[in-house]
């Protein structure tokens, strides 16, 4: 008796919460009782054919009512009117309500930062939120996003809901340096991770955690103080540390008028003549920088300005510098080049 009481209590709780298990049990139970009652009153025409009866039951539950199958006796019609039809419709309505509630809860949880995007890949992850700065940052990333690319994921704290649902998905965390938050954001398979906390200390901790847990992603961290950025460069050379260049730009603009305009053009994704980079694919034969400079201009109408090898950036390279697989070339163009569209093999043949 106690065991039966325990099972009944569980069933009552499931029924009260309208779980999927309770709905399935009610659906099967009502279907079986409906079949039994119609069989008792002599509706053998379609009760004897299981497929026809299930078809009749579903048509009744959805209120479609084709009329091709229906009880023929008075008693059968009474059973259909007072038991089959109201019960089936009630169960169907419960199923629809449960589905709508599930969709609504999923949408609301994603808006509140409770979603999971762990299966996302080749996307950008932004860590930290400062109203004006981060909103502009997200807008710039969105403007460079190509058709078909995965949506950016924002990781932030103290935000009740997604601040920019039209451009990003949102993961809410209690602290920025949270490996669980990075996992939910799919950061392990991300293309890049941009970190800017409310302080340099928070940025430093979040950048180190991101680099340690997401070794394949390129981590970029912004610092207010060069001293903190310098410490991070010494601790982890893989992380690209960025600080404000406002003072340098002011001095350069004063000594060389117009250089601030040039810098703005090179760094702005929303304007022409922007600086981009491309990595030489693995397995490609080496070629001189002079050949790349000439062919990139002739074939793709872009201006090559330098290269990066193992973190060592060289602008205005010597013409004879040998470019190898894995090197990163910097160029100025109106739009980003598709690496697959560059005739790398022609560079080596030109130098042969």
N, C-alpha and C positions, 0 to 999 in steps of 0.2 A: 504493500500500500504506500509506504513512503516513497518508493521508486516511482510509482505511478503519479503520485502527487508532485514529485520533482519534475517529471516530464511535462505534466500539465502546466506547471508554473513557467517552464521554459517556453512552452507553446503560447501561453498567455502573453508573456513578455514580447515574443516575436510578433504576435498578432497586434499587440498594442503599438509597437514601433513600426508595424507594417514592413517587415523585412522581406527581401526577395524570397527567402525560404517559406515564410508564412503565405505570401501571395501564391507561390507554386503549389503549396499544400491545399489552399483554398480552391485554386483552379482545378486541380486534379480531383479533389473531393466533390466539388459541384458538378463537374463533368460526369463523374461516375454515378452520382445520385440521380442526375438528370436522365442518364441512359437507363438506369434501373427503373425509375418511375414510368418512363415512356414505354419500356418493355412490359411492365406490369399492366398498363392500361391497354395493351395490345397494338402498339404502334410498331409492328414488326417490319413495315415496309422499308424503312431506312435504318432502324435500330439494329437490324441483323447485319447491316453492312457498316463496319467500323469507319471506313474512310468517308462514307456519305454522312454518317452521324457527326464526325468531327467537323466536316465541312459545314453542316447545318448549324452546329454549335458556334463556330467562329463567325459565320455570317450573321447569326442572331446577336452575338456579343458585340460585334462592331456596328450593329444597327443598319447594315447594308440591306438586308432583307430582299434577296433576289426573288424569293417565292417559289423557286423550283422544287424545294423540299420543305414540307410542313406537315404537322400532325393532321390526320384525317378524321379521327374520332373526337367526340365532344370532350371525353375525359382527357385525351391527349392534348387538346387545345387548352384546357384549363391548366394542365401541368405546365405547358409552355408559357401561358400568360402569367401565372402566379408564382412559378418557381424558376423555369429555365431562363426566360427573358430578363426579369429583374436581377437575378443573381449573376448571369453572364455579363450584363451591361455594367453592373457594379464592379465586378472583377476587372473588366476591360478598362474602366475608368481609373481604377486603382493603379493598374499597370502604367497607363499614360501619365498619371500624376507622379508616379515614382520615377519614371524616365525623365519627365520635365524637371523634377526636383533635383535629380542627379546631374543633369546638364547645367541647371542654374547654380548648384553648389560648386560644380567644377569651375564654372566661369568666375564665380565670386571668389573662390579660393585662389585662382590665378591672379585676379585683380588685387587681392590682399597680400600677394607675395608668397602664397603657400603652395604654388605649383611646383612640378618637378620637370626639368628640362635636361635631365641627365643623358638622354639619347641624342642630344643635338651635337652637331660637329661643324667645323670650319666657320665658326661665327666669332663675333667679338663679345667680350665680357667687360662691363664697366663696373668698377667697385667704388662705392662712395657716392654721396649726393650733396651737392651745393646748388641751390635752386637755379640761379642764372647760369653759372659756369657749366654745370653738368648738363643742363637742358640744351645749351649751345653745342656742347661736345656731342651729345646724342644726335642732334640735328646734322652736324657735319658728318658723322659716321653714316647716318641714314642717306645723306646725299651721295655718298660714294658707294653705297650698296648696289650691287648689280642684281639684275632680275634672276630669281632663283636662289640667291644666297640666303642663308639662314638668318633669322631675326636676332638682333643683339639682345643680350640678357643683362639687366641691371641688378647688381647686388647692393643693397642699402639697408640701413637700419632707421628706426624711428619714422618710417613712412607707413601710413595706414593702408594706402593702396597705390597701385601703379601710377606714377606721376605723368607718364607719357605712353599710354596704351596704344597710341597710333603708330609708334615707332619701335617700342621695345617690349620684351617680357620682363617680369619682375620677380626677384627672389628676396624675401625679407629675412634678415638675420638679426641676432641680438648683438653680435660684434662683427666687425668687418673681417678680422683675421679668423674666419671660421671655415675649416675644411669641409664641413657638412654643407655649408652654403655654396661653396665652389662646386661640390659634387652635384647639387641640385641644379646648378646653372650649366652643367655640362662643360665646365672649364677645362677638364682634362683633355677634351678633344677640340678646344677652342683654337682659333687662329691667333688671337691676341687677347691680352688681359690688360686693361688700363686701370691704374689704381690712383685715386686721389682722395685721401681721407680728410677729416676735419682738422687734423694736425699732422705734422711730419712724423711723429711717433706712431700714429695709427697707420699712416701710409707705409712706413718702414716695416711694421709687423705684418700688414696685409700683403705687401709685395713679397716678403720672404716666404710666407705660407703659400702664396700662389705659385711661386717659382718651385717650391719643394714638392707640391702636390700635383703640379701640371707641367712636367718637364718639357713637353713638346710645344707649349704655347709661348709666344713672345710676350714678355711682361714689360710694360712701360709704367713707370711710377713718377708722379709729379711731386716736387718738394718746394717749399717756400725758401728753405735755406740750403745753400750750396754745401755747407759742412755736412749736413745729413745725407745729401746725395752722394758726396764723396765717400762717406762711410759705407754706404750700400754698394758703391762700385768696388770697393776693396773687399767686401764680404761676398759679393755675388756679381761677377762680371756679366752674367747672362741677362741681368735685369738692366734695361735701358732707363737711366735716371735723367729726368728732365727738370730744369729750373727756369725761372723767368729770365728772359733776355732783354727786358725793357731797358735797363741801364745801358747795356751794350749797344742796343739799337739807337738810343738817344745820342750816344757819343758818336757812333758811326754816321748817323744822319747829320750831325753837326759838322763833322769833318768832310763827309762825302755826301752832299745833298742828293736825295732820291733813293738812298740805299734802304731806308725803311719801307718805301713803296715796293722795292724789289723783294725784300724779305716777306712782306705781306702777300705778294703774288705767289711766291714759291711755296708758302705754307698754307694757302687758302684753297680748300677743295672746291669752293664754289666759283672759282675764277679760272681763266685760261693761264697757260704758262706756269703750271704747278710742278713741284718736284715730286718724282715718284722713284721707286726702286724696283729692280727685278733681279731674281737670283738665277745664275747660270745653272742649267740642269746638270745633274750628275751624268757622267759618261761622255760629256762633250769634250772634243779636242781643244787644247789651249790655242789662243790666238792673241796677237798684240793689241794693246789698247788703241793704237792708231787706227787699226782696221775696224774695230768696233765703233770708234768715233765717226769714221767716214760712212760705214754701211748703215749704222743706226740713223744717221741723218738722211742718207740717200733713199733707204728703203722704207723708213717709218716716220720721217719728218720730225724727229726728236733730237734734242741736243744732249749728248753725254757729258756729264760734268765730274764724274769721279767713281770711286769704287770702295768697297769695304771687304776686307779679308780678315776673318777671325777677330772682328771687333776693331780692327785698325782702319780708320777711314782716311782715304787719300783723295783729295780733290785736286783737279788740274794735274792729272797723272802724267808721267813721262810717256812719250809716244811708244817707247819700246817695252813698257811694262806688260808682262804676260798675264793674260786673264785666264783663270782656270775654273773648272767645275766647282760650284759651291760659292764662288765670289758673288758679291752683290754689286750691281751697277746702278748708279744714280743718274737720272736723266730728267730733263725738263720737257714737258709736253702738255698738250691741251686735254689729254685724257690718258688713263692708265692703259698700258699695252698688255695684251694677252701673251704670257710667256710662250705658249704653244705656237703663236703666230710669228715668232721671231726666228729667222733662218740662221740658227746657230752654226750649222754645218758649213754654211757659206762663208762664215767668218774665218774658219780654219782653212778652207780652200783658197780664199783670197790671199791668205798669208803664205801659202805654200810656194 
